[in-house]
């Protein structure tokens, strides 16, 4: 007997529920229940799910609402149940229309409900009220969870699944390795590997960073697969996903520690040959004649170990995948004394397109929408000079830090490269701040004093006049004044700064002093 969407409307906790659209889909079958609060989840669905959510991250956003619903429709989910309380009053009309078009039921809870109670109730229905099956699944869950937290081997997960289902289990990691339990003979192993390619065995894909990296199989004719087998395999797949996350996280953390040679290179303590040897130990095939350093600052607050691990696993591996797709190898490590992560990008394609490809990669970072990707960390990513000689890594790093300082103190950059700093590159290199004050006083001092004494805006007028290349109409318009007032101000500026203030040699220094004044004001 199948459970239909219309059947759940008569269950406890649905007394105050309302079907607001998609009523023609009430005969859809439900095979499982999920609580889904993340925005990207379609690859986790297998079809015919009942989805529970508060919609907190998307209910007021038309684009996110449609994307959420489209994932459900595209992956053959059966119904969406939303707890819509408090200030969340309505769903976007476009979302309701799309659901109606696809006969996709949306049910609203107008009062607070406990998703855990609903989940348990529906799962009991799906298991035909066989309490022993429910308990068996819970025991299976606990055993697998214990194996995960105790860092047990991957083989143990499929052994536990076999014990629960009494069926032959196989886990095939794509282009890597395969595991069977019970362990077959070599001849039987080869036969099953061949049959898996053509036989419709029950299977569940295992995802990592949105890619299928392995597949879990129950090697049995589909008609012999019970509901319990399906549920047990689903739970096993969830733990295998977590296992692969832990596995790759540990590799990433270990590699970051091995990459600490990069901090020695930045300090200037490694020769060219030492650096090249270190690079080729990690990526033997990499070209190392065109590279650039990027830095990613840590949050202002001290990051916990878990937060650092999360960056190394989710964020770092996400950007590595994106960079590699755009022609770079990425070597990364953490510099504690500078409170940042260092990214060494080894360019493998045409050098003239390097900046363009990094900019394209950045755009993809902004589109990354995942709980394991930190937008907050990546928004301040900053790059230094492009270098050809590995011994110049210190210069690329220092200029990357200058770019970061500019972004933090002056303004964020759409293209966060050192060459975009223009005049500020000179200012940043001036170690003697007293000299900057002297330049400002020599070329702008009288003007600043006049503005202070008279309450005027002659400095602002001059800045906009220069910005408009001496075009008086545009300057008056930008200042919201009439031309006659502008003429009066320009006469006063000439009187204060001298008749030669527009001559090239003096104008260059006046503009430099303006930039220096802005820099010192913002970096106090």
N, C-alpha and C positions, 0 to 999 in steps of 0.2 A: 504494500500500500504506500502511495506517494503522498508527501506532505505538500499541499498547495498554499500559495500566498493567502487565498481566501480563508484557509483553515486557521491561520495564526490570528486572525481578527477576533476569534472567539476565545483566545487564550487569556490567562491572567496577565495583567499589566497593559492590556490593549483596550481597556474599558474607555479611556479618554482619547484613543487614537483616531485619526481621521485620514481616509484615503483621499488625497487632494488632486491626484492626476494618475493617468494610466490604468483606469479601472478595467479596461479590456485585457489587461495582463494578469488578472487575479488568479488565473488558472495555471500560472507558471509554477514549476516544481522547485522546491527548496531542498538542497542537499547538505547545507552547512551554514553556520552563522559566524560572521566576523565583525569585530569592532574596528573601524578604520578611521583614524584621525589624521593620517598623513596625506599629503597632496598627490604624491606619485606612488601608485600601488597596483596598477593594472596587471603587471607581470606576476603578481602574487596570487591572482585569482585563477580558479580552475573552471568556473562556470556554475550557475544555479545556486549562488550564494545569497543569503539574506545579510545585508550590510546595516550595521547600527553605527550611528555617528551623532555628534553634537553639531557638526558643521562649523565649529568655532573658527577654523582657519580660512573658510571660504564663503560662508553664508551671505556676507555682505558684498562680495566681489563677483560681478557678473562673469568675468573671464574664468576665474578659478572654479566657480560653480559649474559652468558648462564643461570645463575640463574634467572635473570630478565625475559628472554624470556620464560623459562620453566614455571614460574608462570603464564604468560599470556596463554600459551598453555594449561596447566593443568586446568585452570579455565575458558576455553572456551571464551577468549576474541577474537575479530574479526580482529583487525588491530592495528599495532603500528606505530605512526607517530613521527619522531625524527627531531628536529631542530639541524642539524649538520653544525655548522659554526665555524669560527675562526680556531684554531689549531686542532679541532676535524674533521679529514678528512675521516676516514674509520672505519667501524665496523669490529670486529674480524671475520675471515672467518668461524670459527666454528659456530658462531651465525647465519650467513647467510645460512649455510648448514642446520642447524637444522630447521630454518624457512621454507626453501624450502621443506624439507622432510615432514613437517606437513602442507604444503600449507597455511602458515601463512604470510599474506602480511606485508611487512615493507616499509613504505614510508618515504623518506628523504626530508626535507626542506633544500635547499642549501643557502637560504637567511633567514634573521631574520623575524619571523612572530609573531603575537600577539595571544597567545593561547586563550585569553578571547574572541576575535572576532570570532575565529573558533568555540569555544564552543557555543557561542550564535547562530551562524549561523546554526550549525548542530542541536542544540536543537529545533530551530524553525522549521526545516525540520521535525524532529521527531514528533513535535506537529502539523504537517500539516498546518503550518503557522497560527495557531489560536492564534493571539496575546493575546486574553483574557485569554487563558489557561496559556500562559507564564507569564502573569501578576499575575494570580491567584497563580501560583507556587512561584513567587517572594514575594507576600504578605504572603503566608504560611511560607516561609523562614524567613521573617522579624519577624513575630509573634512568631515563635518558638525561634528565636535568642533572642528576648526580654525576653521570659520566662527563657531562659538559663542564661542570664547575670543578671537577677533580682532574681536568685535562686528560681524560681517558682517550684511548686511541679511536680512530675513525671506525675501525672494524667492529668495535663494541656496539655502535649504533645499529649496524645491520644485524648483528647477532641478537640484540634485544628485540628488534622488529621481527626477526624470524621466530623467536620464542613466543611472541604475541600472536602471530598469524599462522605459524606452523607451515609456512610456505618458503620456497626458494627466493632469496633476495640477492640482488646485484646492484652495485653502485659503480657507475662508469664515469670517471673523471676525464673529460674530453682531452684527448691528445696527451694524457698523463699516465693514468693508472686505472686499474679496475679491482674491485673487491667482490667476493662472493661469500655467502653463508647460507647453508653449509658449504664448506670448501669442496668443489668438485674435482674430478680427475682432470688431468691436462687435456685429454680428448674431449670430455664433456664441456670444459671451459671454452675451448675453441668453437665447439658446436653452438653453444649459447651466444657467444659473441657474434657469430654469423647470423643466428636467428633473430637477435635483437634488432638488426638492421631492417628486417622484412616482416617480422611477426608483431602483431598488435598486442604486445604485452602491456599490462597496466604500468604507467610510468609517470613520474613527477619530475619536472626540471628543477635544478638547484641554481639559484641566481647569485651573482656577485657583481656589484657595480653595473647592474642592468644587463649583464651578459650571462648566458647559460654556461656554467663551467662544469656541470656534472648532471647526471640523470639517475634517479633512483627507480629500480624496476622490481616488480613482483613477477617472477617468471612462472606464469600460470595463465591458462586460457581465461579471457576476460569474464566469461560466464561463471567462472569459479571464484571470482573476487567478490567478497561480501562487503556490506557497508562498513563493518568493523575494520576490514582490511584497508579500505580506502581512508578511513579516519586515522588509523594507526600509521599508515604510510605518510599521510599529510603531516602528522605530528613529527614523524621522524625527519621529514624534509625540512621542517622549521628548525630543528636542532642541528641538522647538517649545515644549513645556511649559517647559523651562529658559529658552528665549528670552523667553517672556512673563514669567517670573519676573524675569529680569534687567531687562527693559523696565519693569515696574511698580516694581521695586526702585529703579531710577534715578529714576523719576518721584517716588516717595515721598521719596527722599533730597533731591531738588531742591526739593520742596514744603516739606519740613521746614526747609530753609535759607530759603526765602521767608517761612516763618512766624515767622522770628526777630523780626519786629515785635512778637510777643507778649511777648518779654522786655522790650522797651521799654515796652509797656503796663503790665507788672508793675512796672517801675521808676517808673511814674507820669510817663513822659516824653511820652505821647501824649494828645491831646485826645479827647473823645467822638467828634467827627466823623472824626478820623484813624483811630480804631479801627473805626468803622462802615465806612469806606471800605475798610480792609484786609480786613474780614470779607466784604464784598460782592464784592470782587475774586475771592475764593475760591469762595464760594457766594452768587451774586447773589440767589437767592430766599429766603435764610434770614431768619427773624425773629431779632432780637437784643435782645429785651426781657426775657429770662429765661434766665440762664446760670449755670454753675458751673464752677469750676476743679478739676481732679483732678491729682494728681502721682503718678508712678511712679518710685521710686528706682532708680538703677543698682545693680548688684551691688557688694559691698564691694571686690571686686577690680577693677582697672582694666579696662574693657571694651575689647577689640580693635576695630579698625574693622569687621572682619567681624561681630562680635557686635552692634555698633550697627546695621549694615546689616540683620542678621537681625531685630532688633527692629522696625526701621522697615518691613521687608517683611512678615514673617510675623505677628508679634504685633500690631503697630499696625494692619495692614490687617484682621486678624481682628476686633479689637475695634471698628474703625470700622464694619464690616459689621453687627455685633451692635447697636451703639448706633443706627445708622441705622434698623434694623428696630424700634427702640423709641422712635423719635420725636426723635432728636438728630442734629445735624450735629457732626462732630468736627474740630477744628483742633488740630494737635499740633506741638510742636517740642522741642528739647533745650536744657536750661539747664546748661551746663558748670559754672558757678560753684556751683550748688546740687546738682550730680551727680544730676540727675533729668530725666525727661521731663515736659512740661507738657501737659495735655489740657484744651482749652477746649470744653465741651459747650454747644451752643446748643439750648435746648429749643424744640421746634416744636409740642408738644401741651399739654394742660391742665397748668398749673403745679402743681396740687394732687397730681398723680400722679407728679411728677418723681422723688422719692426711691424710690418703689415700682418705677418702671421702671429706674432705675439698679441697684437691688438685683437685679431679675430679670436684667439684663444680666450682672451679676457672677456669678450662678449659672451662666449659660451659659459664662462664661470658664472656670469650674472644670471644665466638661464638655468643653472644647476639648482634644482628645487628638491632638496632632500634633507632628511633629519641628520644625515651623516656628513653634510657639507656645510662649512661655516662661512656664510656670506660676510659676517662681521669681520672675520680675520682677513679675508681676501680683498676687501674693498680698499685697503691701504697698500696693496702690493706695489713695489717700486723697483725700477731697474736702473742700473748704472751704465757705464760706457761699454760699447762692444769692443772686445779685444781679440787679437789673433795669437798672442803669445801667452801661454799659461802662467808665466811669471808675472803677468800684469793683473792677475786676479785681485790683488790688494786694491789697485786703482778702480777696478770695476765695482768692488764692494763699497769703497769709500764714496764713490759717486752715487751708488744706489742708496746709501744712507743719506746723502745730501738730497736726493729726490724725495725720500721719505720725510725728511725734516721739512722740506718745502711743502709737501702735501699736508702735513700735520699743522704747520704754523701759518702758511700763506693761503693756499687754495688747493683743492683736489684737482687732479689732472685726468682728463678722459684718456690720454695716452701718457702713462706715468714713466716717461723716459727722461734721462738726465739732460739730453739735448733740448728738451722742452723748457728748461729753466731759464734759457736766454740770459738776460742781464744778471739774474740772481746767481748764476754760476760764478761770476766775478766777485759779487758781494760775499758769497759763501766762502770763497777762498781767502778773503781778507781776514787774517787772524787778529789784526789790531783794530778793535772796535773804536778806539779813540780816533783813529784816522778816518773812519767813516763819519764820526761826529764832526770832525774837522771839515771834511768835504761838504757835508750838509750845511754847516755854518757858513763856509766860504761862498757857496753858490746860492743858497736859499735863505740864509740867516736873516737878512733885512726884510725879505718878503714874509717870513714866518712871524717876525716881530711886529710888522705892520698889521697883519691879520689879527694877531693877539691883542694889540692895543686898540684897534679900530673896530674889531668884530666883523671884519670883511672876509671874503672868500677868494682872494686873489690867487692863492696857490691852486685851489680847485679850478679856477678859470684857466690858469696856465696849463694845468694837466690836460684839460679837455681840448684846449687850443692846440697843444702838441699832438694829442690823439687824432684830431681831425686834420692834421697836416696844414694848419694855418687857415683852414676854410672858415670864414667868419659866420656865414649863414648857418652852417651845421653846428658851430660852437654856440651861437646864441640860442639856437633851437634846443640843444642838449641842456643848456643852463636855464631854460625857460625865462630868458630875458630878451629885451629888444636890442637891435644892433647898436643903437646909440649908447645904451648902457655898457655893452661889450667894448665899444671904442674907448669909453671913459676908463674902463678897467685896464685895457691894454696900455693906454697912455700912462696910467699909474704904475703898472708893472715895469714899463720901460724906464720910468723915472727912478724906480727903486733899484732895478738890476743893472741899468746902464743901457745905452743905445745899442750896444753890440750883443745883447742877450740872444738874438736870433742867429748870429754868425755861428758857423758849424762847430768850431772848436769849443765855444762857450755853451752852445745849446746841448752838445753831447754831455758835458759835465753837469749841466742843470738837470737833464733827464736822469742821468745816473744818480744824482743826489736825491731825486724824487723816489726812485726805486729803493735806494738805501734807507730813506726815511720810512717808507712803507714796511720794509723788511724789519727794521729795528722796532717799529711800533708793534708788529705782529709777533715778534719773537721775544718780547720783554719777559 
